[in-house]
Amino acid sequence: MPPVTEIIIAAVMIVGTFFVAVASIGLLRLPDVFCRMHAVSKAGTLGVSLLILGPVLFFFTSEWGMALRGLLAIGFQFLTTPAATHLLSRAAYVTDYPLTERTAVDELEQFLDSVPDEVVGQE
Amino acid sequence: MSTFLETISMCCLAVLMVSGLLCLYRVIIGPNAADRAIAFDTLATVFIGIICMLCIAWASTLYFDAVWILTLVGFLGTASIARYLEKGRVF
């Protein structure tokens, strides 16, 4: 493998690890479930895409079938992670999870009513 | 005797393991269910990263299918937890 490719793979791996580490630090430090989702869904998606891109570049010349599967995994990650975190934050808002005390404005309040307690579990 | 990429991937592996421990701490102390769900989602992300680093360190594609599968299963887990929180049932 030429040294330029090795340096590119190493750079991709280091940047991806940095983004995943930032996501987990944000998960630990931010005050609110919505703030934590903000950190995880942005940094986590980009970080894991770069981390999968490392083996894709590494195996691209030797085993291109595996590299194709890695590209497919990146595509799925970009499709599914924002949808999953959006669903989870909507569920958290609707079921009245507490916002942090430092929340300045809650613009969603007039559009999305919280579910009354008796509706949950029926339908 | 280790190549350049092996060294780099082992360093990244150490950082990813510390990130996984941080996520596990949030899973333990998380005040409510949505915190734990989002922490488990991040933990799946960290596991995907660890598998990729091991693929490069061992120069083997033996475990690379697990990346593909963890991507899909992680989405299904988070989506079903969200639906359970919102509607009180999964299906």
Backbone of each chain as ProteinMPNN parsed JSONL, in Angstrom:
{"seq_chain_A": "MPPVTEIIIAAVMIVGTFFVAVASIGLLRLPDVFCRMHAVSKAGTLGVSLLILGPVLFFFTSEWGMALRGLLAIGFQFLTTPAATHLLSRAAYVTDYPLTERTAVDELEQFLDSVPDEVVGQE", "coords_chain_A": {"N_chain_A": [[0.85, -1.199, 0.0], [0.624, 2.211, -0.895], [2.381, 4.969, 0.711], [0.947, 7.391, 0.793], [-1.753, 6.697, 0.757], [-1.902, 5.352, 3.184], [-1.504, 7.471, 4.945], [-3.758, 9.024, 4.418], [-5.784, 7.248, 5.279], [-5.123, 7.073, 7.995], [-5.558, 9.723, 8.796], [-8.334, 9.97, 8.373], [-9.265, 8.104, 10.218], [-8.38, 9.233, 12.636], [-9.75, 11.687, 12.72], [-12.405, 10.787, 12.748], [-12.452, 9.361, 15.188], [-12.037, 11.488, 16.914], [-14.454, 12.923, 16.554], [-16.334, 11.08, 17.546], [-15.485, 10.904, 20.189], [-15.985, 13.526, 21.016], [-18.76, 13.502, 20.817], [-19.424, 11.69, 22.874], [-18.453, 12.997, 25.106], [-20.069, 15.259, 25.085], [-22.496, 13.99, 25.517], [-22.165, 13.327, 28.139], [-21.844, 15.779, 29.478], [-23.757, 17.778, 28.797], [-26.821, 19.505, 29.731], [-29.416, 18.459, 29.353], [-31.943, 16.328, 27.953], [-32.53, 16.874, 25.327], [-30.462, 18.54, 24.492], [-28.411, 16.683, 24.718], [-29.154, 14.886, 22.725], [-28.771, 16.498, 20.509], [-25.945, 16.78, 20.505], [-25.161, 14.089, 20.148], [-26.422, 13.208, 17.757], [-25.405, 14.789, 15.708], [-22.476, 14.892, 15.88], [-22.016, 12.195, 16.256], [-23.02, 10.896, 13.936], [-21.399, 11.9, 11.825], [-18.897, 11.154, 12.812], [-18.993, 8.321, 12.965], [-19.386, 7.724, 10.314], [-16.959, 8.558, 9.185], [-15.284, 6.805, 10.542], [-16.08, 4.327, 9.483], [-15.303, 4.767, 6.918], [-12.557, 4.481, 6.961], [-11.759, 1.557, 7.049], [-13.038, 1.035, 4.575], [-11.493, 2.418, 2.674], [-9.147, 1.079, 3.2], [-9.57, -1.612, 2.459], [-10.176, -1.34, -0.196], [-8.761, -1.924, -2.538], [-8.012, -4.61, -2.213], [-10.238, -6.287, -1.273], [-13.017, -5.673, -2.704], [-15.698, -6.121, -2.388], [-16.264, -6.132, 0.326], [-15.628, -3.475, 0.853], [-17.654, -2.257, -0.557], [-19.855, -3.033, 0.98], [-19.241, -1.579, 3.255], [-19.584, 1.049, 2.326], [-22.324, 0.958, 1.9], [-23.149, 0.68, 4.533], [-22.428, 3.201, 5.498], [-24.239, 4.766, 4.052], [-26.696, 3.824, 5.099], [-26.337, 4.657, 7.73], [-26.352, 7.444, 7.476], [-28.98, 7.724, 6.652], [-30.533, 6.653, 8.755], [-29.811, 7.494, 11.401], [-30.451, 10.342, 11.926], [-33.251, 10.151, 11.665], [-33.918, 8.382, 13.732], [-33.073, 9.757, 16.051], [-34.695, 11.971, 15.83], [-37.275, 10.868, 16.122], [-37.019, 9.945, 18.761], [-36.584, 12.305, 20.201], [-38.98, 13.619, 19.723], [-40.751, 11.881, 20.986], [-39.806, 12.176, 23.587], [-40.386, 14.868, 24.043], [-43.181, 14.936, 23.809], [-44.036, 13.304, 25.884], [-43.539, 14.847, 28.094], [-40.883, 15.237, 29.167], [-38.594, 16.814, 31.359], [-37.446, 20.092, 30.562], [-34.283, 21.845, 30.636], [-33.369, 24.242, 33.216], [-32.285, 26.465, 32.118], [-33.492, 26.983, 29.733], [-34.487, 29.232, 27.259], [-36.5, 29.901, 25.354], [-39.377, 28.205, 24.223], [-40.327, 27.097, 21.445], [-41.784, 25.064, 20.364], [-43.969, 24.645, 21.844], [-46.487, 25.681, 21.17], [-47.236, 24.255, 18.988], [-47.142, 21.498, 19.388], [-48.907, 19.553, 21.334], [-48.681, 18.191, 24.607], [-49.107, 14.767, 25.476], [-52.01, 13.81, 27.134], [-52.28, 12.06, 30.276], [-54.016, 9.858, 30.27], [-54.211, 8.944, 27.701], [-51.934, 7.629, 26.962], [-50.936, 4.382, 26.372], [-53.317, 3.409, 25.486], [-55.436, 3.466, 22.675]], "CA_chain_A": [[0.0, 0.0, 0.0], [1.47, 3.417, -0.944], [2.318, 5.725, 1.969], [-0.067, 8.454, 0.765], [-3.021, 6.078, 1.147], [-1.853, 5.091, 4.622], [-1.674, 8.736, 5.681], [-5.163, 9.419, 4.29], [-6.572, 6.379, 6.148], [-4.855, 7.452, 9.382], [-6.223, 11.003, 9.069], [-9.77, 9.713, 8.469], [-9.518, 7.417, 11.482], [-8.181, 10.128, 13.785], [-10.837, 12.667, 12.763], [-13.616, 10.081, 13.174], [-12.35, 9.107, 16.625], [-12.235, 12.771, 17.592], [-15.878, 13.275, 16.574], [-17.054, 10.183, 18.453], [-15.128, 11.291, 21.554], [-16.726, 14.755, 21.319], [-20.16, 13.128, 21.04], [-19.645, 11.067, 24.183], [-18.245, 14.027, 26.141], [-21.291, 16.048, 25.097], [-23.518, 13.168, 26.159], [-21.952, 13.33, 29.585], [-21.786, 17.085, 30.117], [-24.848, 18.699, 28.51], [-27.735, 19.433, 30.871], [-30.803, 18.219, 29.004], [-31.977, 15.209, 27.023], [-32.542, 17.39, 23.948], [-29.086, 18.964, 24.207], [-27.6, 15.484, 24.517], [-29.457, 14.356, 21.396], [-28.108, 17.396, 19.549], [-24.531, 16.415, 20.42], [-24.965, 12.728, 19.664], [-26.861, 12.944, 16.385], [-24.535, 15.441, 14.725], [-21.094, 14.417, 15.924], [-21.986, 10.753, 16.127], [-23.211, 10.465, 12.551], [-20.198, 12.2, 11.029], [-17.771, 10.387, 13.322], [-19.036, 6.909, 12.609], [-19.188, 7.617, 8.865], [-15.522, 8.611, 8.909], [-14.656, 5.587, 11.055], [-16.322, 3.238, 8.532], [-14.568, 5.082, 5.696], [-11.183, 3.985, 7.083], [-11.668, 0.231, 6.452], [-13.437, 1.041, 3.164], [-10.306, 2.765, 1.882], [-8.101, 0.09, 3.442], [-9.856, -2.835, 1.717], [-10.784, -1.032, -1.489], [-8.039, -2.6, -3.628], [-7.905, -6.063, -2.019], [-11.549, -6.941, -1.248], [-13.899, -4.533, -2.968], [-17.052, -6.438, -1.923], [-16.359, -5.628, 1.694], [-15.636, -2.013, 0.786], [-19.006, -1.863, -0.993], [-20.725, -3.154, 2.148], [-18.969, -0.453, 4.137], [-20.258, 2.236, 1.766], [-23.751, 0.77, 2.178], [-23.348, 0.97, 5.955], [-22.393, 4.661, 5.66], [-25.516, 5.271, 3.557], [-27.728, 3.527, 6.093], [-26.113, 5.483, 8.917], [-26.835, 8.796, 7.191], [-30.433, 7.732, 6.559], [-31.292, 6.214, 9.919], [-29.534, 8.142, 12.689], [-31.289, 11.522, 12.168], [-34.652, 9.759, 11.865], [-34.071, 7.771, 15.052], [-32.995, 10.763, 17.109], [-35.874, 12.832, 15.733], [-38.367, 10.13, 16.759], [-36.812, 9.865, 20.202], [-36.782, 13.614, 20.827], [-40.407, 13.899, 19.687], [-41.367, 11.105, 22.064], [-39.429, 12.765, 24.869], [-41.111, 16.132, 24.245], [-44.613, 14.691, 23.968], [-44.303, 12.714, 27.188], [-43.242, 15.804, 29.161], [-39.608, 15.18, 29.849], [-38.313, 18.19, 31.788], [-36.391, 20.897, 29.94], [-33.371, 22.414, 31.618], [-33.837, 25.544, 33.741], [-31.706, 27.549, 31.328], [-34.201, 27.121, 28.463], [-34.965, 30.601, 27.126], [-37.762, 29.96, 24.622], [-39.836, 26.876, 23.825], [-41.184, 27.414, 20.306], [-42.584, 23.907, 19.983], [-45.065, 24.496, 22.794], [-47.78, 26.017, 20.582], [-47.557, 23.356, 17.875], [-47.154, 20.083, 19.752], [-49.439, 19.374, 22.684], [-48.222, 16.995, 25.299], [-50.16, 13.76, 25.539], [-52.55, 13.628, 28.487], [-51.821, 10.806, 30.852], [-54.89, 8.707, 30.051], [-54.115, 8.469, 26.319], [-50.787, 6.734, 26.843], [-51.247, 2.984, 26.682], [-54.59, 2.991, 24.888], [-55.553, 3.539, 21.22]], "C_chain_A": [[0.886, 1.25, 0.0], [1.317, 4.259, 0.313], [1.277, 6.831, 1.981], [-1.414, 7.901, 1.21], [-3.051, 5.818, 2.645], [-2.081, 6.369, 5.422], [-3.12, 9.201, 5.599], [-6.03, 8.581, 5.232], [-6.372, 6.773, 7.609], [-5.552, 8.76, 9.738], [-7.72, 10.801, 9.235], [-10.113, 9.064, 9.804], [-9.403, 8.356, 12.663], [-9.314, 11.141, 13.884], [-12.135, 12.008, 13.221], [-13.601, 9.783, 14.656], [-12.562, 10.374, 17.427], [-13.715, 13.123, 17.678], [-16.66, 12.38, 17.52], [-16.752, 10.534, 19.907], [-15.86, 12.565, 21.962], [-18.191, 14.444, 21.593], [-20.351, 12.549, 22.431], [-19.378, 12.06, 25.316], [-19.472, 14.92, 26.245], [-22.436, 15.303, 25.739], [-23.387, 13.226, 27.667], [-22.188, 14.707, 30.188], [-23.013, 17.954, 29.906], [-26.02, 18.465, 29.457], [-29.077, 18.754, 30.614], [-30.841, 17.061, 28.018], [-31.96, 15.693, 25.567], [-31.164, 17.908, 23.549], [-28.198, 17.753, 23.943], [-27.869, 14.872, 23.154], [-28.818, 15.188, 20.309], [-26.643, 16.994, 19.38], [-24.355, 15.07, 19.735], [-25.302, 12.594, 18.194], [-25.976, 13.637, 15.368], [-23.145, 14.836, 14.72], [-21.021, 12.915, 15.719], [-22.126, 10.277, 14.701], [-21.957, 10.69, 11.721], [-19.022, 11.343, 11.479], [-17.813, 8.951, 12.871], [-18.921, 6.735, 11.096], [-17.708, 7.662, 8.518], [-14.824, 7.352, 9.397], [-14.89, 4.41, 10.123], [-15.532, 3.483, 7.245], [-13.116, 4.601, 5.751], [-11.013, 2.58, 6.537], [-12.095, 0.176, 4.994], [-12.253, 1.388, 2.278], [-9.228, 1.701, 2.007], [-8.307, -1.158, 2.592], [-10.302, -2.584, 0.293], [-10.085, -1.764, -2.62], [-8.048, -4.114, -3.458], [-9.258, -6.751, -2.081], [-12.618, -5.878, -1.459], [-15.335, -4.832, -2.572], [-17.283, -5.932, -0.52], [-16.408, -4.107, 1.712], [-17.011, -1.498, 0.36], [-19.991, -1.958, 0.168], [-20.499, -2.018, 3.134], [-19.623, 0.825, 3.638], [-21.752, 2.169, 2.01], [-24.053, 1.09, 3.636], [-23.317, 2.47, 6.211], [-23.71, 5.271, 5.192], [-26.642, 5.035, 4.543], [-27.587, 4.415, 7.315], [-26.643, 6.897, 8.678], [-28.348, 8.835, 7.095], [-31.083, 7.549, 7.913], [-31.033, 7.034, 11.176], [-30.337, 9.43, 12.908], [-32.747, 11.163, 12.396], [-34.856, 9.207, 13.268], [-34.029, 8.822, 16.151], [-34.177, 11.726, 17.049], [-37.081, 12.165, 16.393], [-38.237, 10.161, 18.273], [-37.033, 11.22, 20.868], [-38.247, 14.013, 20.791], [-41.12, 13.147, 20.81], [-41.05, 11.719, 23.417], [-40.177, 14.061, 25.113], [-42.573, 15.875, 24.554], [-44.922, 14.128, 25.351], [-43.739, 13.539, 28.338], [-41.957, 15.528, 29.913], [-39.183, 16.594, 30.195], [-37.21, 18.832, 30.959], [-35.477, 21.416, 31.034], [-33.859, 23.798, 32.069], [-33.343, 26.688, 32.884], [-32.388, 27.716, 29.979], [-34.806, 28.514, 28.359], [-36.334, 30.634, 26.464], [-38.093, 28.555, 24.145], [-40.822, 27.069, 22.682], [-42.1, 26.274, 19.929], [-43.868, 23.824, 20.79], [-46.428, 24.739, 22.143], [-48.164, 25.082, 19.45], [-47.818, 21.936, 18.325], [-47.636, 19.965, 21.184], [-48.836, 18.14, 23.317], [-49.407, 16.047, 25.478], [-50.707, 13.731, 26.959], [-52.282, 12.207, 28.975], [-52.702, 9.625, 30.485], [-54.78, 8.176, 28.625], [-52.987, 7.462, 26.177], [-51.181, 5.32, 27.248], [-52.562, 2.516, 26.112], [-54.482, 2.978, 23.37], [-56.006, 2.231, 20.606]], "O_chain_A": [[1.807, 1.344, 0.811], [0.248, 4.27, 0.924], [0.767, 7.187, 3.044], [-2.139, 8.558, 1.956], [-4.069, 6.026, 3.304], [-2.764, 6.356, 6.446], [-3.663, 9.713, 6.578], [-6.908, 9.118, 5.908], [-7.331, 6.805, 8.38], [-6.078, 8.904, 10.841], [-8.326, 11.387, 10.132], [-11.105, 9.413, 10.444], [-10.215, 8.303, 13.587], [-9.794, 11.434, 14.978], [-12.888, 12.599, 13.996], [-14.623, 9.932, 15.326], [-13.187, 10.351, 18.488], [-14.194, 13.564, 18.722], [-17.552, 12.854, 18.224], [-17.637, 10.474, 20.761], [-16.306, 12.69, 23.103], [-18.801, 15.037, 22.483], [-21.329, 12.873, 23.105], [-20.005, 11.975, 26.372], [-19.88, 15.3, 27.343], [-23.261, 15.901, 26.43], [-24.384, 13.178, 28.388], [-22.687, 14.8, 31.309], [-23.302, 18.801, 30.752], [-26.203, 17.349, 29.943], [-29.815, 18.492, 31.564], [-29.86, 16.83, 27.31], [-31.44, 15.009, 24.685], [-30.743, 17.739, 22.404], [-27.34, 17.783, 23.06], [-26.949, 14.393, 22.492], [-28.37, 14.651, 19.295], [-26.152, 16.878, 18.257], [-23.51, 14.919, 18.852], [-24.568, 11.946, 17.448], [-25.806, 13.125, 14.262], [-22.681, 14.33, 13.699], [-20.09, 12.411, 15.092], [-21.428, 9.35, 14.288], [-21.504, 9.797, 11.005], [-18.243, 10.86, 10.657], [-16.798, 8.404, 12.439], [-18.414, 5.714, 10.633], [-17.243, 6.907, 7.664], [-13.886, 6.873, 8.759], [-14.006, 3.567, 9.971], [-15.139, 2.537, 6.562], [-12.509, 4.341, 4.712], [-10.199, 2.388, 5.634], [-11.574, -0.644, 4.237], [-12.024, 0.741, 1.256], [-8.485, 1.441, 1.06], [-7.345, -1.712, 2.06], [-10.763, -3.509, -0.376], [-10.74, -2.189, -3.571], [-8.087, -4.84, -4.451], [-9.431, -7.697, -2.849], [-13.074, -5.253, -0.501], [-16.13, -3.903, -2.429], [-18.336, -5.38, -0.201], [-17.148, -3.517, 2.499], [-17.478, -0.462, 0.833], [-20.85, -1.093, 0.336], [-21.439, -1.545, 3.774], [-20.157, 1.601, 4.431], [-22.386, 3.185, 2.294], [-25.081, 1.693, 3.946], [-24.079, 2.973, 7.036], [-24.244, 6.174, 5.835], [-27.449, 5.928, 4.8], [-28.581, 4.876, 7.876], [-27.294, 7.482, 9.544], [-28.957, 9.856, 7.416], [-32.079, 8.208, 8.211], [-31.961, 7.252, 11.954], [-30.872, 9.607, 14.003], [-33.418, 11.785, 13.219], [-35.848, 9.523, 13.924], [-34.842, 8.793, 17.075], [-34.616, 12.241, 18.078], [-37.824, 12.81, 17.133], [-39.217, 10.376, 18.985], [-37.596, 11.294, 21.96], [-38.728, 14.672, 21.713], [-41.979, 13.701, 21.495], [-41.912, 11.781, 24.294], [-40.569, 14.346, 26.245], [-43.147, 16.505, 25.442], [-45.962, 14.445, 25.928], [-43.488, 13.015, 29.423], [-41.927, 15.575, 31.143], [-39.392, 17.502, 29.391], [-36.18, 18.216, 30.684], [-35.841, 21.429, 32.209], [-34.66, 24.438, 31.386], [-33.919, 27.776, 32.915], [-31.926, 28.503, 29.153], [-35.545, 28.942, 29.245], [-37.238, 31.316, 26.948], [-37.214, 27.807, 23.717], [-42.024, 27.191, 22.917], [-43.098, 26.488, 19.24], [-44.757, 23.034, 20.471], [-47.413, 24.094, 22.503], [-49.307, 25.111, 18.992], [-48.627, 21.233, 17.719], [-46.895, 20.235, 22.129], [-48.522, 17.164, 22.635], [-50.552, 16.476, 25.614], [-49.927, 13.635, 27.907], [-52.085, 11.285, 28.184], [-52.21, 8.5, 30.393], [-55.216, 7.056, 28.361], [-53.071, 6.544, 25.362], [-51.698, 5.099, 28.344], [-52.901, 1.34, 26.237], [-53.478, 2.499, 22.842], [-56.15, 2.138, 19.387]]}, "seq_chain_B": "MSTFLETISMCCLAVLMVSGLLCLYRVIIGPNAADRAIAFDTLATVFIGIICMLCIAWASTLYFDAVWILTLVGFLGTASIARYLEKGRVF", "coords_chain_B": {"N_chain_B": [[7.246, -5.238, 16.453], [5.446, -3.378, 14.468], [3.199, -1.992, 12.137], [2.637, 1.29, 10.684], [-0.131, 1.895, 10.46], [-1.223, 0.057, 12.236], [-0.341, 1.016, 14.727], [-1.608, 3.545, 14.802], [-4.302, 2.747, 14.723], [-4.518, 1.347, 17.109], [-4.133, 3.403, 18.996], [-6.418, 4.965, 18.425], [-8.293, 3.103, 19.171], [-7.97, 3.01, 21.942], [-8.887, 5.593, 22.657], [-11.533, 5.357, 21.793], [-12.468, 3.394, 23.519], [-12.427, 4.726, 25.972], [-14.398, 6.623, 25.388], [-16.585, 4.901, 25.175], [-16.768, 4.091, 27.839], [-17.568, 6.506, 29.013], [-20.12, 6.776, 27.837], [-21.34, 4.56, 28.996], [-21.374, 5.335, 31.632], [-23.245, 7.392, 31.475], [-25.454, 5.846, 30.808], [-25.811, 4.515, 33.217], [-26.251, 6.581, 35.181], [-28.265, 8.029, 33.98], [-31.083, 10.222, 34.029], [-33.646, 9.544, 33.064], [-35.634, 7.47, 30.809], [-35.232, 8.219, 28.121], [-32.721, 9.378, 28.086], [-31.167, 7.131, 28.612], [-31.72, 5.6, 26.367], [-30.624, 7.155, 24.292], [-27.99, 7.123, 25.064], [-27.392, 4.425, 24.766], [-27.607, 4.246, 22.014], [-25.418, 5.807, 21.233], [-23.48, 4.169, 22.289], [-23.634, 1.941, 20.625], [-22.676, 3.155, 18.32], [-20.012, 3.617, 19.138], [-19.169, 0.985, 19.387], [-19.264, 0.176, 16.709], [-17.179, 1.758, 15.734], [-15.034, 0.588, 17.154], [-14.982, -1.991, 16.074], [-14.295, -1.37, 13.418], [-11.725, -0.318, 13.796], [-10.413, -2.607, 14.75], [-10.596, -4.221, 12.491], [-8.821, -2.884, 10.779], [-6.447, -3.072, 12.248], [-5.93, -5.821, 12.416], [-5.928, -6.412, 9.763], [-8.086, -7.752, 8.506], [-11.201, -8.878, 7.191], [-13.052, -10.179, 8.676], [-14.858, -9.515, 10.72], [-16.319, -7.501, 9.621], [-18.871, -7.521, 8.643], [-20.425, -7.214, 10.872], [-20.522, -4.501, 11.344], [-22.287, -3.499, 9.419], [-24.625, -4.781, 10.2], [-24.994, -3.894, 12.83], [-25.558, -1.212, 12.362], [-28.169, -1.249, 11.246], [-29.644, -2.596, 13.272], [-29.284, -0.976, 15.469], [-30.731, 1.298, 14.693], [-33.34, 0.206, 14.6], [-33.718, -0.501, 17.283], [-33.617, 2.031, 18.628], [-35.773, 3.342, 17.389], [-37.947, 1.731, 18.136], [-37.898, 2.021, 20.908], [-38.508, 4.737, 21.095], [-41.107, 4.744, 20.063], [-42.359, 3.202, 21.964], [-42.132, 4.848, 24.209], [-43.735, 6.948, 23.422], [-46.304, 5.985, 22.634], [-46.868, 3.943, 24.344], [-46.807, 1.334, 23.613], [-45.261, -1.059, 21.388], [-45.875, -2.231, 18.839]], "CA_chain_B": [[7.146, -4.942, 15.019], [4.079, -3.015, 14.085], [3.2, -1.005, 11.066], [2.127, 2.628, 11.023], [-1.581, 1.885, 10.637], [-1.544, -0.675, 13.462], [-0.141, 1.919, 15.865], [-2.66, 4.562, 14.805], [-5.601, 2.168, 15.062], [-4.533, 1.013, 18.534], [-4.367, 4.648, 19.731], [-7.828, 5.31, 18.26], [-9.051, 2.121, 19.936], [-7.937, 3.428, 23.344], [-9.787, 6.737, 22.811], [-12.91, 4.889, 21.64], [-12.872, 2.674, 24.722], [-12.753, 5.728, 26.994], [-15.704, 7.169, 25.011], [-17.591, 3.907, 25.547], [-16.965, 4.141, 29.29], [-18.378, 7.697, 29.3], [-21.506, 6.467, 27.483], [-21.858, 3.624, 29.988], [-21.657, 6.111, 32.841], [-24.526, 8.072, 31.25], [-26.493, 4.819, 30.886], [-26.068, 4.19, 34.624], [-26.808, 7.682, 35.956], [-29.238, 8.802, 33.214], [-32.26, 10.423, 34.878], [-34.872, 8.908, 32.588], [-35.454, 6.435, 29.795], [-34.739, 8.758, 26.854], [-31.27, 9.512, 28.238], [-30.533, 5.825, 28.491], [-31.839, 5.164, 24.972], [-29.678, 7.875, 23.446], [-26.656, 6.668, 25.434], [-27.169, 3.131, 24.132], [-27.38, 4.511, 20.599], [-24.021, 6.218, 21.106], [-22.638, 3.011, 22.588], [-23.586, 1.16, 19.387], [-21.746, 3.884, 17.461], [-18.647, 3.365, 19.602], [-18.836, -0.397, 19.046], [-18.96, 0.155, 15.278], [-15.827, 2.28, 15.587], [-14.058, -0.381, 17.661], [-14.871, -3.079, 15.095], [-13.531, -0.87, 12.266], [-10.311, -0.218, 14.17], [-9.842, -3.953, 14.811], [-10.443, -4.682, 11.109], [-7.592, -2.328, 10.208], [-5.279, -3.542, 12.99], [-5.666, -7.212, 12.077], [-5.992, -6.527, 8.298], [-9.009, -8.853, 8.248], [-12.598, -8.446, 7.035], [-13.872, -11.224, 9.293], [-15.919, -8.954, 11.552], [-16.806, -6.255, 9.03], [-20.325, -7.619, 8.471], [-21.083, -6.757, 12.102], [-20.744, -3.053, 11.201], [-23.488, -3.336, 8.62], [-25.782, -5.255, 10.953], [-25.202, -3.005, 13.988], [-26.192, 0.016, 11.882], [-29.616, -1.448, 11.11], [-30.271, -2.991, 14.528], [-29.303, 0.197, 16.326], [-31.872, 2.134, 14.309], [-34.604, -0.424, 15.006], [-33.836, -0.399, 18.73], [-33.973, 3.384, 19.039], [-37.116, 3.677, 16.907], [-38.969, 1.038, 18.923], [-37.945, 2.64, 22.235], [-39.236, 6.001, 20.955], [-42.528, 4.455, 19.907], [-42.862, 2.727, 23.253], [-42.271, 5.994, 25.109], [-44.791, 7.87, 22.998], [-47.615, 5.374, 22.533], [-47.101, 2.956, 25.388], [-46.689, -0.014, 23.058], [-44.293, -1.023, 20.294], [-46.526, -2.49, 17.555]], "C_chain_B": [[5.697, -4.618, 14.68], [4.135, -1.919, 13.047], [2.604, 0.304, 11.563], [0.633, 2.588, 11.325], [-1.997, 1.11, 11.872], [-1.419, 0.223, 14.68], [-1.276, 2.928, 15.958], [-3.99, 3.948, 15.241], [-5.645, 1.743, 16.526], [-4.742, 2.257, 19.393], [-5.836, 5.062, 19.648], [-8.697, 4.369, 19.071], [-9.097, 2.508, 21.408], [-8.911, 4.586, 23.578], [-11.245, 6.291, 22.724], [-13.376, 4.132, 22.869], [-13.198, 3.626, 25.856], [-14.116, 6.353, 26.689], [-16.823, 6.199, 25.388], [-17.836, 3.887, 27.037], [-17.789, 5.36, 29.691], [-19.845, 7.439, 28.998], [-22.12, 5.528, 28.51], [-22.185, 4.34, 31.29], [-22.986, 6.848, 32.686], [-25.678, 7.067, 31.285], [-26.827, 4.54, 32.342], [-26.768, 5.345, 35.322], [-27.957, 8.385, 35.262], [-30.549, 8.977, 33.939], [-33.502, 9.711, 34.367], [-34.569, 8.054, 31.358], [-34.884, 6.977, 28.496], [-33.228, 8.97, 26.913], [-30.582, 8.177, 28.037], [-30.601, 5.327, 27.051], [-30.806, 5.847, 24.099], [-28.244, 7.472, 23.789], [-26.367, 5.3, 24.827], [-26.936, 3.283, 22.636], [-25.927, 4.93, 20.359], [-23.075, 5.063, 21.373], [-22.537, 2.087, 21.375], [-22.64, 1.807, 18.384], [-20.291, 3.601, 17.837], [-18.229, 1.934, 19.279], [-18.514, -0.533, 17.563], [-17.542, 0.664, 15.03], [-14.771, 1.294, 16.036], [-13.876, -1.522, 16.662], [-14.064, -2.62, 13.883], [-12.049, -0.789, 12.586], [-9.667, -1.597, 14.234], [-9.668, -4.537, 13.421], [-9.133, -4.168, 10.517], [-6.375, -2.902, 10.915], [-4.924, -4.977, 12.625], [-5.62, -7.456, 10.58], [-6.904, -7.675, 7.876], [-10.422, -8.319, 8.117], [-13.558, -9.392, 7.729], [-15.059, -10.645, 10.045], [-16.61, -7.769, 10.894], [-18.301, -6.297, 8.751], [-21.07, -7.113, 9.7], [-21.357, -5.259, 12.056], [-22.083, -2.785, 10.527], [-24.734, -3.683, 9.432], [-26.059, -4.349, 12.145], [-25.856, -1.696, 13.573], [-27.703, -0.133, 11.846], [-30.263, -1.728, 12.453], [-30.315, -1.83, 15.513], [-30.464, 1.12, 16.002], [-33.184, 1.529, 14.783], [-34.802, -0.318, 16.511], [-34.28, 0.983, 19.168], [-35.384, 3.743, 18.612], [-38.177, 2.977, 17.75], [-39.038, 1.593, 20.34], [-38.73, 3.95, 22.18], [-40.734, 5.757, 20.839], [-43.133, 3.962, 21.217], [-43.059, 3.889, 24.216], [-43.489, 6.83, 24.747], [-46.176, 7.24, 23.093], [-47.898, 4.364, 23.633], [-47.074, 1.531, 24.892], [-45.761, 0.086, 21.855], [-44.987, -1.209, 18.957], [-47.935, -1.925, 17.508]], "O_chain_B": [[4.844, -5.503, 14.619], [4.999, -1.043, 13.076], [2.135, 0.41, 12.696], [0.176, 3.166, 12.311], [-3.001, 1.444, 12.503], [-2.276, 0.205, 15.564], [-1.84, 3.15, 17.029], [-4.724, 4.545, 16.029], [-6.715, 1.776, 17.134], [-5.441, 2.197, 20.404], [-6.435, 5.458, 20.647], [-9.727, 4.781, 19.605], [-10.131, 2.358, 22.058], [-9.664, 4.587, 24.551], [-12.094, 6.772, 23.475], [-14.549, 4.21, 23.235], [-14.129, 3.383, 26.624], [-14.906, 6.592, 27.603], [-17.88, 6.616, 25.861], [-18.969, 3.69, 27.477], [-18.615, 5.277, 30.6], [-20.721, 7.818, 29.775], [-23.29, 5.676, 28.863], [-23.151, 3.997, 31.971], [-23.768, 6.929, 33.633], [-26.769, 7.403, 31.745], [-27.995, 4.348, 32.681], [-27.779, 5.131, 35.991], [-28.586, 9.255, 35.863], [-31.105, 7.994, 34.43], [-34.343, 9.307, 35.17], [-33.423, 7.93, 30.927], [-34.126, 6.278, 27.823], [-32.53, 8.769, 25.919], [-29.546, 8.092, 27.377], [-29.657, 4.706, 26.563], [-30.176, 5.205, 23.259], [-27.375, 7.474, 22.917], [-25.238, 5.029, 24.418], [-26.155, 2.533, 22.051], [-25.286, 4.473, 19.412], [-22.005, 4.973, 20.772], [-21.479, 1.512, 21.12], [-21.896, 1.12, 17.685], [-19.447, 3.374, 16.969], [-17.072, 1.688, 18.936], [-17.599, -1.269, 17.192], [-16.795, 0.096, 14.233], [-13.729, 1.162, 15.394], [-12.754, -1.972, 16.427], [-13.243, -3.377, 13.366], [-11.21, -1.145, 11.759], [-8.517, -1.762, 13.828], [-8.709, -5.269, 13.175], [-8.418, -4.907, 9.84], [-5.37, -3.193, 10.267], [-3.745, -5.318, 12.535], [-5.313, -8.566, 10.145], [-6.553, -8.47, 7.005], [-10.809, -7.407, 8.848], [-14.747, -9.412, 7.412], [-16.149, -11.216, 10.016], [-17.41, -7.093, 11.54], [-18.941, -5.252, 8.633], [-22.202, -6.642, 9.596], [-22.32, -4.789, 12.662], [-22.889, -1.975, 10.985], [-25.752, -2.992, 9.37], [-27.217, -4.06, 12.449], [-26.628, -1.122, 14.341], [-28.435, 0.724, 12.34], [-31.316, -1.168, 12.759], [-31.257, -1.705, 16.296], [-31.109, 1.662, 16.899], [-34.044, 2.237, 15.306], [-35.916, -0.074, 16.976], [-35.2, 1.118, 19.975], [-36.121, 4.373, 19.37], [-39.211, 3.575, 18.049], [-40.119, 1.638, 20.927], [-39.513, 4.253, 23.081], [-41.535, 6.471, 21.44], [-44.281, 4.271, 21.536], [-44.04, 3.92, 24.959], [-44.186, 7.352, 25.617], [-47.116, 7.873, 23.573], [-49.047, 3.971, 23.833], [-47.296, 0.603, 25.67], [-45.501, 1.181, 21.357], [-44.736, -0.446, 18.025], [-48.62, -2.059, 16.494]]}, "name": "protein", "num_of_chains": 2, "seq": "MPPVTEIIIAAVMIVGTFFVAVASIGLLRLPDVFCRMHAVSKAGTLGVSLLILGPVLFFFTSEWGMALRGLLAIGFQFLTTPAATHLLSRAAYVTDYPLTERTAVDELEQFLDSVPDEVVGQEMSTFLETISMCCLAVLMVSGLLCLYRVIIGPNAADRAIAFDTLATVFIGIICMLCIAWASTLYFDAVWILTLVGFLGTASIARYLEKGRVF"}
